[in-house]
């Protein structure tokens, strides 16, 4: 006797007053037309297939693939570019680029070591400056004491 999946699994009968779950999928267009958006919100689909959501505070543009996202407000623009692994923030005439490249533990250690080395160089430089200033002050004091003795 061949395997019959319909006989091996008990399926409950759908209620007569509710549509079957598959009907909800088939009638998705009718359901989508019935969805009410919050006040002050509008959704636009461009000819290229991009989705633009307009709100009171911002406009959000999403590409057809859903990978690039641009959020525009009155004060700033934020562009999320996953293929370039970066986020670009433009605000107050300045652009800030955030590198979102995944890092490994070795990468983090290398960055930390370079930062520590730079901080160490800064400390050594400050110590050299303090020593130079102290030497100059000591020379001035010695010169002043030498003049007073004469």
C-alpha positions in Angstrom: 0.0 0.0 0.0 1.5 3.4 -1.0 2.1 6.2 1.5 -0.8 8.7 1.7 0.1 11.9 3.6 -3.5 12.9 3.9 -4.4 9.7 5.9 -1.3 9.9 8.1 -2.0 13.3 9.6 -5.1 14.4 11.3 -6.3 17.7 9.8 -9.0 19.6 11.7 -12.0 20.7 9.6 -12.1 24.5 9.1 -14.9 26.4 10.8 -17.7 27.2 8.4 -17.8 30.8 9.5 -14.1 31.4 9.0 -12.1 31.3 5.8 -9.5 28.6 5.5 -5.9 29.7 6.1 -5.1 29.3 2.5 -7.9 31.7 1.5 -6.2 34.4 3.6 -3.1 34.0 1.4 -5.0 33.9 -1.8 -7.0 37.0 -0.9 -4.0 38.9 0.3 -4.6 41.7 -2.2 -8.1 42.3 -0.7 -6.7 42.3 2.8 -3.9 44.7 1.8 -6.4 47.2 0.6 -8.2 47.1 3.9 -5.2 48.0 6.1 -5.5 51.4 7.6 -2.2 53.3 8.1 -1.6 55.6 11.1 -2.5 59.2 10.7 0.3 61.2 9.0 1.8 58.2 7.3 1.7 57.4 3.6 3.3 54.6 1.6 4.4 55.1 -2.0 5.7 52.5 -4.5 7.8 54.2 -7.3 7.9 53.0 -10.9 11.3 51.3 -10.2 9.7 49.3 -7.4 11.3 51.2 -4.5 9.1 51.7 -1.4 8.9 55.2 0.1 7.3 55.6 3.5 6.4 59.2 4.3 5.8 60.1 7.9 5.4 63.5 9.7 9.1 63.4 10.7 10.9 61.5 8.0 10.9 59.9 4.6 12.2 56.3 4.4 13.3 54.9 1.0 13.9 51.2 0.6 15.2 49.6 -2.6 13.5 46.8 -4.3 16.0 44.3 -3.0 15.5 45.7 0.5 19.2 46.2 1.1 19.8 49.9 0.8 17.8 52.2 3.1 17.8 56.0 3.1 16.1 57.9 6.0 15.7 61.7 5.3 14.6 64.1 8.0 14.7 67.9 8.1 18.0 67.8 9.9 19.9 64.8 8.6 20.1 62.0 6.1 21.2 58.4 7.0 22.1 56.0 4.2 22.6 52.3 5.0 24.7 50.6 2.4 25.1 46.9 3.2 27.0 46.0 0.0 29.6 48.6 0.8 29.4 47.7 4.5 29.0 51.3 5.6 26.5 53.7 7.0 26.7 57.4 5.9 25.3 60.1 8.2 25.0 63.6 6.8 24.0 66.2 9.3 24.7 69.9 9.9 27.0 70.1 6.8 29.1 67.2 8.0 29.4 63.6 6.7 30.2 60.8 9.0 31.0 57.4 7.6 30.6 54.3 9.8 32.4 51.2 8.7 30.2 48.2 9.5 32.7 45.6 8.2 32.5 42.5 10.5 35.6 42.2 12.6 37.2 39.1 14.1 38.9 39.0 17.5 42.3 39.3 15.8 41.2 42.5 14.1 39.9 44.0 17.3 43.2 43.2 19.0 45.2 44.8 16.2 43.1 47.9 16.5 43.4 48.0 20.2 47.2 47.6 20.0 47.5 50.4 17.5 45.4 52.7 19.7 47.5 51.8 22.8 50.7 52.4 20.8 49.4 55.8 19.7 48.4 56.6 23.3 51.9 55.5 24.5 53.6 57.8 21.9 51.4 60.6 23.2 52.5 60.0 26.8 56.2 59.8 25.8 55.8 63.0 23.8 54.2 64.7 26.8 57.0 63.5 29.1 59.6 64.8 26.7 57.9 68.2 26.6 57.6 68.3 30.4 61.3 67.4 30.7 62.3 70.0 28.1 60.3 72.7 29.9 61.8 71.6 33.2 65.3 71.8 31.7 64.6 75.3 30.3 63.3 76.5 33.7 66.3 75.0 35.5 68.6 76.8 33.0 66.8 80.1 33.6 66.9 79.7 37.3 70.6 78.8 37.1 71.3 81.9 34.9 69.4 84.2 37.3 71.2 82.8 40.3 74.5 83.2 38.5 73.8 86.9 37.7 72.8 87.6 41.3 76.1 86.2 42.6 78.2 88.4 40.4 
